[in-house]
Amino acid sequence: MKPMPKTNDPLPTDPEARRLRVQRQRNVAMALVMGALAILFFAITIVKLKV
């Protein structure tokens, strides 16, 4: 296994590294959406309990 060359390139040219970066971004986006949905459900539940 050869070591990866160290560069300051923010967008790696290695397809595997690019795929991992895109996958990580997608995971973060899904986590934020799921967290927002959970907060929305919690807020709706609290409002319904008060009525």
Secondary structure as UniProt FT lines:
FT   HELIX           15..50
//
